[in-house]
Amino acid sequence: MTTQEKLEALFEKVRALPEPRQLALLEFRSEEVSGEPYVLSDEERAIIEPALADAKRSENLIDIENLNLRKPWA
């Protein structure tokens, strides 16, 4: 399948979605395709900045060596 055919198949799937979902996809992907950098909203920044500050101070980082996870594959 060519790139053009894959795009056409994707567009058909999007056209079949309800309009609110089409609009959400359009808004999300339009920003990405525009080449402009994503700008965080105030709410997003308020969520991310405390974690970034912790990371800069090397706090609240996961100690992988001492992390005790149940690993079904191990």
Summary of the structure (lengths in Angstrom):
residues: 74
radius of gyration: 20.4
end to end distance: 39.0
largest distance: 49.6
contacts: 107
relative contact order: 0.05
helix: 65%
strand: 0%
